[in-house]
Amino acid sequence: MEFSNVTAQAKANIYFDGKVVSHGVTLADGSTKTFGLIYTGEYHFGTKQAERMEITDGTCSVVLDGATALAIYSAGQHFDVPADSGFTITVADNICQYVCSYLD
């Protein structure tokens, strides 16, 4: 996945003692995305805006807030998270890479 004509934020967003790291970009149309790495572990994220998480490398399991079903995602797959919600993501081994798009 490649983005053209973007403004990149050089300072990383660092979560969970450096086990989740992302960088942001603003596209020419004004929309924003973040992309980064999730190291082995289990992490919970809250959302203000609806999000689409696209997995670009590795594998993770996800439980959306309010759900009990666990879903597994790998490179080339995505999941959507509603606004004002959240999700728990688990990476069992290696590193999972992602691109997060903020939806209207």
Phi, psi and omega in degrees: 000134182223144180240133179252157176052058182239160168253123183258141174267117185288328181282128182283151167270120184242124182235157172052053177056037176086007181274348172227123184227131178222160174234150180251152174224148173247125181278167183303330180277002178093351178286157181238153176219154168238154177213149183180201186238143173236117180276170181309130179149183178237132187220144176247134178236139172262156179236142169263311177263158171295145183227151168242121179258113178259125179273122182256343177196142179089191183220146177214162171243147188223138169235120177285147177305137179085355180250161175247343183286134176263132177239145180250133181233144177224179184312132179093356180248165179215164171221152181250142180238127179294160174296154178051046183220215177176182180202154172251127181242135180235131173247115187282326178203160181063214183231141174251131177250147185212163168234127179252123176252138180266123186262156177281000000 
